[in-house]
């Protein structure tokens, strides 16, 4: 049976940091994303209680429609930056 992402994160982390009071921070890279979680071990249930999970430091892909809408502005910015570099070399 294959583990889901959160199970991989908690049961087989790349790094595990103790936060005290039976709480831990788990870090794991799954695919191209770095996941982090805070979990507490429940000894009576012999299980983990996951408090929070998040992806840190990565942006989702920009939607194609947004890339199309912003293309003229990005081109204008690139042209202005290029002209500014030429002017700076001349001066």
Buried (B, 14 or more C-beta within 10 A) or exposed (E): EEEEBBEBBBEEBEEEEEEEEEBBBBBBEBEEEBBBBBBEEEEEEEEBEBEEBEEEEEEEEEEEEEEEEEEEEEEEEEEEEEEEEEEEEEE
